Amino acid sequence: MSFLKAWFQAAAAALTLLTVGTFSPRLRSYLRRFATEVGIRKEPASPFQTRTPDSIGDPSAPVAIPDLEAREGNVSLLELTVLARLVRARHPMLLWEIGTFDGRTTRTLAANAPEGAQVHTLDLPPTQATRHQLTGPERTFVEKSTSGARFHGTPEQSRITQHFGDSASFDFGPWEGQAGFVFVDGSHAAAYVRTDTARAHHLTEGRPAVIVWHDYGEWPDVTAVLHEVAHLFPGAYRVAGTTLVVWEGQAP
């Protein structure tokens, strides 16, 4: 009887995963992992070396994680810690985030940046037309009541400048060549990953900087585009246990 109960529970979970689960990035990642584990799906060869989280920054240096709870659409706690370590290690005075969502990552970037630093974050308003088509499931992340809600009213808010617009048409000109850190976590559609990557390159052009992409290995378009442009970011690496790809260097 206990086996039958477990079987029915597993069958119900599998049915959920194969139906409504396709609309959840987190559940879709389970589908991909399962397909890979049973040999149905093969992971594409990665052009990136892999580094452990503990090899990034100074493991003994304290970091601030002011908002621990992760929700659907957020980076994981490990990913948040890696981002905090990178900011602590590199001391960027101007940081850009493409894709605000609820502001949890934005707040962490601001909390770990040096005194006097400014974080700029861009989000797509639900009513704005987009230059490129979004992927179906991510429309949920756009249609929210408040963008950046998790940094509103916090001590970090004074260090954050919030912008609204389509990242493919937004004017990043005033900040080109000035950013020391860019986090790319906007639309996961291939056209947007390409344009957001180009924006990140221009924001950091001619200076030592860090660019971090989220959802590598989780969203197929993100993975494919990063494989396409890997040669433009020599030394870029993926962080084990995360969906982050990191490039630390100087954009030509």
BELCORNOR-V85898 format. One record per helix or strand of 3 or more residues. SS is the DSSP state (H for helix, E for strand). FROM is the first residue (numbers start at 1). TO is the last residue. If there is no record, write none. Layout:
# BELCORNOR-V85898
SS | FROM | TO
SS | FROM | TO
This chain:
# BELCORNOR-V85898
H | 2 | 18
H | 20 | 23
H | 25 | 37
E | 49 | 51
H | 53 | 55
H | 77 | 90
E | 94 | 98
H | 104 | 112
E | 118 | 123
H | 136 | 142
H | 155 | 159
E | 160 | 164
H | 173 | 175
E | 181 | 184
H | 190 | 203
E | 208 | 213
H | 220 | 232
E | 237 | 239
E | 245 | 251
